[in-house]
């Protein structure tokens, strides 16, 4: 069963023009993450885990 996304992949503001980018998209109760160079595989992370991750990296 696939993850239903909101249709919008957002590229990291820290992305470079060389294509080394991480993209994220909202999904019900979670966030999907993918590599923009290979958009097929996705990592699905629960919303609370994503918030905890962002809190850690922005400190």
N, C-alpha and C positions, 0 to 999 in steps of 0.2 A: 504494500500500500504506500503510495507516495505522500509526500508532505505538501499540503496546499499552501502556496505562498501568496503574498498579496500582489505579486506581479512586478514588484520594483526591487531590482538589485541595486544596492548602493555601494559605490567604490570608496575605499578608505581615503580620507583626506591626506594621508601620508604616502599615497601611491606615487610611483615614479613613471615617467614617460616610457621607460623600458619594458613595461608590461608586467612588472612584478607587483601585482595588486591582489588584495583580498577584498571580496565583496560579501555583503550580508543582505538578507531579506527576511522580513517578518513572516512568521507562520503562527498559527494558533497555539499559544502557550510556549512558543519556542522561537529560536532564531536559526536560520540556515546560513552557513558560511561556505564559500567556495573560492577556489583559485581562479582568477580571471583568465589565466593562460589555458586552463583546462576546466571549463565550466560544467563538465558532466558530473563528477563526484561532488557530493555535498556533505558537510558535517552538520548535524542537527544538535543544537544545544538548548536545554530548557531555559526559559526566561529568567528564573532566579539565578541559575549558574552564569548566564550571560551578564546579568547585572553585577554579580560578585566579581567576575572577570574584569569588567570595565572599572569597577571601583578600585580594584588592585592596580591596574595599569595606569590609571589617571592620578594616583597619589604621588 
